[in-house]
Amino acid sequence: MKTKNELTDLIAEKPCQKIAFEIETGKNSLAQIAKNLLKNLKARYDRVYAIPTSEKAYKKVLEALDKYHLNYESKIKIIKPYLTIFCLIRYLFILINRF
């Protein structure tokens, strides 16, 4: 059985493409943030979106990517913080329908 930290927060799939979304609140350590993103790359998601919920969380995601040398320009994308829940749902809907 997978633990909470081994699960992806949100997944969008079509027959030929899979996208993972990781929501980051800023409570995780830098190592855990990097581990969360890497688990999705290892699971062969076509793209991984980090969704920070605050400026603090956004900075921690950037710091984790830098510290653990994750090339976020390729498959990891960061969604800008401060989205209201309505804006976030709309943004996710648009992303899912694009792929």
C-alpha positions in Angstrom: 0.0 0.0 0.0 1.3 3.4 -0.9 1.8 6.1 1.8 0.4 9.6 1.5 3.8 10.9 0.4 4.0 8.3 -2.5 0.8 9.5 -4.1 0.4 12.2 -6.7 -1.9 15.0 -5.7 -3.8 15.2 -9.0 -3.5 13.3 -12.3 -4.8 14.2 -15.8 -4.7 11.5 -18.4 -5.5 11.0 -22.1 -4.7 7.8 -24.1 -1.3 9.2 -25.2 -0.4 11.7 -22.4 -0.3 11.9 -18.6 0.2 15.0 -16.5 0.8 15.1 -12.7 0.1 18.0 -10.4 1.8 18.4 -7.0 0.3 21.0 -4.6 2.9 22.5 -2.4 1.9 24.4 0.8 5.4 25.2 2.0 5.3 22.8 4.9 7.5 20.1 3.3 11.2 20.2 3.5 13.2 20.9 0.4 14.2 17.3 0.1 10.5 16.2 0.3 9.5 18.7 -2.4 12.2 17.4 -4.7 11.2 13.8 -3.9 7.6 14.6 -4.7 8.5 16.0 -8.1 11.0 13.3 -8.9 8.5 10.5 -8.1 6.3 11.8 -10.9 9.2 12.0 -13.4 10.2 8.5 -12.5 6.5 7.4 -13.0 6.9 8.7 -16.6 4.4 11.6 -16.5 4.8 13.7 -19.6 4.7 16.9 -17.6 4.7 17.7 -13.9 3.1 20.9 -12.5 4.1 22.2 -9.1 1.3 24.3 -7.7 2.5 26.5 -4.7 -0.2 27.9 -2.6 1.7 31.0 -1.4 4.8 33.1 -2.1 6.7 31.1 0.6 5.8 27.8 -1.0 6.8 29.2 -4.5 10.2 30.2 -3.2 10.7 26.7 -1.5 9.8 25.0 -4.8 12.4 27.1 -6.7 15.0 26.5 -3.9 14.3 22.7 -4.0 14.7 22.6 -7.8 18.0 24.5 -7.6 19.4 22.6 -4.6 18.6 19.2 -6.0 19.6 20.2 -9.6 16.2 19.4 -11.1 15.9 20.8 -14.6 12.5 22.3 -14.3 12.6 23.8 -17.8 12.0 20.5 -19.4 9.1 18.5 -17.8 8.5 20.4 -14.5 6.5 23.6 -14.7 5.6 25.8 -11.8 2.2 27.5 -11.7 2.4 31.0 -10.2 1.1 31.3 -6.6 -1.8 33.3 -5.3 -4.4 31.8 -7.5 -7.8 31.7 -5.9 -9.5 28.3 -5.9 -11.8 29.4 -8.7 -8.9 30.6 -10.8 -6.9 27.4 -10.1 -9.7 25.1 -11.1 -10.2 27.1 -14.3 -6.5 27.1 -15.0 -6.3 23.3 -14.5 -9.3 22.8 -16.8 -7.6 24.8 -19.5 -4.4 22.8 -19.1 -6.1 19.5 -19.2 -8.1 20.4 -22.3 -4.9 21.6 -24.1 -3.1 18.3 -24.0 
